[in-house]
Amino acid sequence: MTAEAFVEIQDVVFRRDQRVIYDGLTASVPRGKITAIVGPSGTGKTTLLRLIGGQLKPESGDVRVDGLSVQSLKRSALFDLRKRMGMLFQSGALFAELSVFENVAFPLRVHTDLDDDLIRLVVLMKLEAVGLRGAVDLMPSELSGGMQRRVALARAIALDPEMIMYDEPFVGQDPIGLGVLLSLVKQLNQALGLTSLVVSHDLQETLSIADHVIMIANNRVAFQGSPEIMQASDDPLVQQFLHGSPDGPVRFHFPAPSLEDALS
Amino acid sequence: MMNWIAGIGRSTLSQLSDLGRATLILMQAIFGRSNVGVHWRLTIDQIHVVGVLSLSIIIVSGLFIGMVLGLQGYTILTDYGSEQALGQMVALSLTRELGPVVTALLFAGRAGSALTAEIGLMKATEQLASLEMIGVDPLRRVVAPRFWAGVISLPILSLIFVSVGCLGGALVGVSWLGVDSGSFWSNMQASVDFSDDVFNGIIKSVVFAVVVTWIAVYQGYDLVPTSEGIARATTKTVVYASLAVLGLDFFLTAVMFGEI
């Protein structure tokens, strides 16, 4: 494992039923940087976050977070490791029966001994950062999808984790919300020295803040490096993805028998 | 023929695998690392949800079943001139069989299905995954309090069902049909044995509570996180739990009262 890598993924093979998702995927996520994970839909970008978080186990290969082999950890050690991570889910995944305040306070209540006054202070600061301090007393059902994700982000950073994984954080955001979130991800990374992984289809916005890019296609890592090198790459696969061309080495169609065979 | 045998084998292996997974989930929920104070509070909350909120259906059902027993028992016993034994018949029917069994069936329909749907919806909306990533074990935080709440609530609900049923029997037998009040209650008191009848009924209730709640939380935790998956799991909870209760009731009755 290289000294600057916070996450190291080595020769990972992963299937869902009979469908191969990764066939020997190898990648590393540098410590203290923003890493963008990009690729066509259905290539397993969210799956990669779940492998890193230990919610899924690879069939073979090794996923290491800060030197710890995630798939080999005992259940209690895995939960201890997760306290050092934050994750923003695609759906927000707020606790439906808790208010916005209690959702953000939840990690603090279960993992710290802070008194109520201090918890209130931290929660309000985190909500202020995502622009939702005014929504502190609302229930998740009273928020739009984009606002729910911003509350979820406040919850993900409540414990000041060492690494945050963002799963499609920019979906459903208006241009102002998108801009604020982009600068927030950047600021969090710089101010707290976090390692950030951003899965997103908003390619240009994500690349504008990323220090490192991992592109997944055809069951493996198709590109790994800086956004500048990616933009300059003459690899047809990378170019197809960057320019959104339907034809090229990246399959647009889900694997299937030929159309002639299916129609005959 | 070979396909048929292979199908049976596959189905058996799948059932065994389900049973193994359900056992693992239950063991991890019960014996995992926990914060006793927090989890006790969560369990109390769940006792309110699955127990207290089931009280109305248990009381109304117990009352009507007791009344029906009183009516049917009176009709049959008067043929033999033994209507003074009505209290004994009502009490023994309720403590040994109807109390534990009907309460467990009602509990599966009212609370079991709700537990499955609630946990399933938490899974479908990624709330369980979110708990995991916050470093909180959902088996300890979500499954264990609901399991213990079911195990504690059902035997108490069963005792309430039996008590209300006896009152229902007395209402019909004594107040409406004219059975002597002294005969009704003294026969009941003399014939119902605490260890043979009441205690065995409680044991049945505890066994049913473990099985019904276990099925409910497992079906919720293990379901396919889609709307159809939640609907199927909820149905499975009621069907499996009801069949398990009826099957186990025969087995427990045979052991307790059948002198096997």
Interface residues (C-beta under 8 A of the other chain):
Chain A: R50 G53 Q55 R75 S76 F79 D80 R82 K83 M85 G86 M87 F89 Q90 S91 A93 L94 F95 A96 F106 P107 V110 H111 A152 R155
Chain B: Q28 G32 R33 N35 V38 M122 T125 E126 Q127 A129 S130 E132 M133 I134 G135 V136 D137
